[in-house]
Amino acid sequence: MIDAISTIQDITISHDPFQRDAAHRHAREAFGDSPEGTWLELLKWGMTFDCLGLAPGPKLVLPPVRHRLSLSSDIDLASHDAIALTPGPHLADASSSIPVVRAMLDAATALIEALGGVQAVYWGPSGSAMSRAVFTSLASSWMEGGAFPALGLVGHIVDGQGRLCTDGLRWFVGRELALSPELSIDRSAAMRIAIRLIHELVPLGRLDQETRFTLDDGVELRVVPVDDALIEVRTM
């Protein structure tokens, strides 16, 4: 891992208890093999991220996968070793902010390319697992000015009312999004609407008042917060 990170230009190691200099030898003796001492802290764009799951620390247990994207159901993710990249403690209150998420995804993309052998990427807030190729494509496109990677970071389900609903948008805006049953009849069209709205909503943060959006085809939509957990999308 350390050798791989050394090949990445804009990521540096800001904490490594297992380096060989005297100060870090002392840290290793103090930490022993406890989990608290077995993480790498990476510095990216002035922000720190913890890299967990590295030996000799404990292995990570992957949470349940709720959504798969270009990833065969035959692939048993639980049988693979997992490495996690998470915002450092000082970023806890801003971990879902756009600058932090962008830095984390860009760092993850660079690590994937440097490490090799990565089979899949898991995004915790939506329980989404996706192929390496899909993740790097979506993340790189966003870094280059493209759309927010909604397909990879936000899952979608159909509820008992026939509404297409997001799963994981709450992480970014505090609520999930639900398209009205009428808008959800055509699943492909509904997905396109949801992805477009997610791209618009994420930079706004929490939405507490009705907002109107006009799609490229001229269709006008009302985006209405209905309670603390849900935003509903309705036609005008």
N, C-alpha and C positions, 0 to 999 in steps of 0.2 A: 504494500500500500504506500509506504513512504517513498519508495523508488518511483512509483507511478505519479505521486503528487509532485515530485521534484521536476517532472517534465511539463507541468502545467504552469504557464506564465503568470497568471493573476491569482493563483491560490498559494498561500503559504501556511506552514504549520505553526500555530501560535502556542500550542501546548502539546508536548510529547514527553510523558514521564519515563520513557524507555530509551531516550538518547544516552549517549555514552559519556558525556561530559560530567564533571563532578557534581554540579548542581542537580542535574537530572538523575544521577545515580542516587543522590540523597532522596530525591522525590520518589524514586522507585522503591527504595527501602522503606520509606514512610508509608507509601501506599500498599506495598506488598502486591498480592495478586487480587486485591479487592476490586469490585466492579468500579468503584469511584476513581481508581487510578488507571483504568485501562481504556481510556478513550483518547482520540486525537481531537484537538480543537483546530479547526481550519479558519483562516482569515480570507475573506472574499469581499472586495469592494468596501472595506472598512467594517464589515460585519463578521461575527464569529459563528461558526456552526460546529456542532459536536458530531463526530463520526463514531458510531457505536457498533458493537458486534464483532470487534476485532479480537483475535487471540492476544494474550491469554485470558481475556475477559470472557464473561458468559455469552453463550449463543443467544441470539434474539429469536423470539417466537413470533412468527408472522400472524397478525390478526386475520380473522375470516375474510375471504375475498367475496365481495358482493357483486362486482362487475368485472368482466374480462373484455379486453379490447385487443383483437388480433393475437390472441393467446389461446392455444389449444387447451381444451379441458383435460386432455391427457397429461399435461404437464403438472406434476405434483409440486407446487411451490414449497410446501412444508418440508420436502426432502432436500431442499437446497439451503446452503448457508446464506444468511441475510446480513447486510450491512445497512445501517440507518444513518441518514443525514438529517439532523434536526437543528433548528435555531438555538443559539446559545442562550443561557439564562437571562442575559441582559436584553434579549429580544423577545422575551416571553409575552409582553404586552402588545407587541407589534408583529407577532409571528405570521398573521394572516394578511399583513399589509402588502401591497404590490411590490415595493422595493425589496422586501425580505424574500418574498416568494420568487421574484425574478432572480435574485442572487442565488438562492438555493437551487433552483432549477438549472441555472447556468453552471453552477458548480457540479451538480449531479451529472449533467451532460458531459462535462470535461472529464469527470472521474470515470464514467462509463467508457469513454473512448480510450482513456489511458490504461484502465485495468484490463479490458478485454475479458471475454468469457462471461459477461453479464447476460443472464437469460431473460430477466423480466424486471420491471419497475413497478413498485407498489406505492400508491398515494393514499395515505391513511384517512384523511377526512371523508373521502367517498368510498373507501374500501375497494378502490379500483386497481386492478393489475393489468398491465399492458406489456406488449413486446418491447424489447429494447429499441427496435427501429421506429415504432410508433411514438414512443416517448421522445426520443431524440429529435424526430421530425417536428413534432408539435412544439416542443420547447424551443428548438432553434428558430422556427418560424416566428414565434412570439418575440424572441430576442432581437430578431431582425426587423421588427415593426409590424408583424402580422397579427392575426386575431388572437385573443386570449385562448389558451388551450383547453377549451371547455370539454371537448371529447375525452381528454385524459384525466382532468381534475374533477369533473362533476359527472356522477352517474345519473341514470334515468330509469324510472319505474312507472308503471301505470297503476293508479290506485283503484279502489273499489267503485269510484264514480266514473271511471273511464278517463280520468285526467292524466296527461303526461306530466310527471312530477320530477323535479331534480332530487338528487341524493348527494349532498356534500356542498351545495352552494351556501348552506348556513355558515360554513367556515369563513366565507368571504363577506357576506352581507347580513348575517344574522338570521336569515329566513330561507326556507326552500321556496321554489317557484313551481306553480301549478298552472298549466294551460287549461282553459275551460274545456268541458267535454266536446263542444262543437269544434274547437280548434285542434283537438286531439284525435279526431276521427281518422284523418290522413296522417299516419305515424311519421312518414318521411317528411312531410311538410311541417309537422309539429316539431320534429327534431331540429329542423332548420330554424324555425322561429325561436326555439329555446336557446340554441347556440348563439344566435344573433343577440338575443336579449341578455344572455349571460355576459357577453362581450361588453355590452353597454352598461350593465348594472354593477359589475365588479369594481370598476374605478370609482363609482359613486359611493360605495360602502353601504351602510345601512339605509334602507329606504323607508321613510315613515309617512309619506303622503302619496296620493295618487299621481302617477306620472303617465304621460302619453308618448307613444313611439309610433313612427310611421315607417313601415317596411319599404324595401326597394320597389315593390310592386304597387305601392300607394295605399296598402291596407293600414288602417289606423288601429292601434291597440291601446287599451287601458290596462295599466299595471297597478294593481290595487293591493296594498297591505291589508289583509283581513284579520289577522291576529298576530301574536308575538312569534308565531312559528311559520307563517305562510304568506306568500304573495301570490295573488291570482291574476292571470292574464285573460282579459276578455276583449271581445271585439266591440267596436264603438256602436 
